[in-house]
């Protein structure tokens, strides 16, 4: 940590850490948050160097929104199962098929997608701004929502907009066991269940609060009385929740191994876990690995700026 602090000053760098990274990375970060907040932070800070502790698509978004900055990642292999589930060639092919069939579509992509996919889309959403963005899609357009079918289904239900759903899902949220959730609820009958909208419908049906990471933080901070929460999202989310509302008890909902039926630690994202203090130190020392500007980033820039940085017109 001392080495990181010294190198950060030497490089005039800012460290951004997602809520799903380990707590020690959140502690050394200058900015923590969800995808929406961190994208806005990356665009607004003046430091010429950004170290982004997260997954690959987040580093890409930071570079796209701030092309003049050097964007480093502790590990370029930190991917995302959602982003992998929607490849640009397959999306372009499906879009063409829909249009050839006379469907007048706009494509709305969850931010958990590659820059190449974003370049094919009309809107980008995060769990924090999704409802607002869906309201900005003209009513006479059909919505193709990619890649998270669970988030898309949830948004369709709460907004009343019918959607064509891409069959993708997050490996972390997909494995939550409804049996484990109900067992935890029986053991903690007064607990409030909070679930991320990336969770499957059978989990959301039992949730008292459905929302992204920032909504979860705001919700627990607004309750003064000590309360127990069952949290159905990536387990590292417990760290910022405890930090903002230490009076509460937070219990992560475990996942389940489908092969054996045993509970496991699959509520930990293996991609986020590739971020470590040592890799942050090495990235600052070596100024690599770096997110390098790609030609297709330009096509993704306009939709990212319009979706994440520009307020809706009244």
Buried (B, 14 or more C-beta within 10 A) or exposed (E): EEBBEEBBEEBEBBBBBBBBBBBBBBEBBBBBBBBBBBBBBBBEBEBEBBBBBBBBBBBBBBBBBBEEBBBBBBBBEBBBBBBBBBBBEBBBEBBEEBEEEEEEBBBBBBBBBBBBBBBBBBBBBBBBBBEEBBEBBEEEBBBBBBBBBBBBBBBBEEBEBEBBBBEBBBBBBBBBBBEBBEBBBEEBEEBBBBBBBBBBEEBBEBBEBBBBBBBBBEBBEEEEEEBBBBBBBBBBBBBBBBEEBEEBEBBBBBBBEEEEEEBBEBBBBEBBBBBBBEBBBBBBBEBEBBBEBBEBBEBBBEBBBBBBEEEEEE
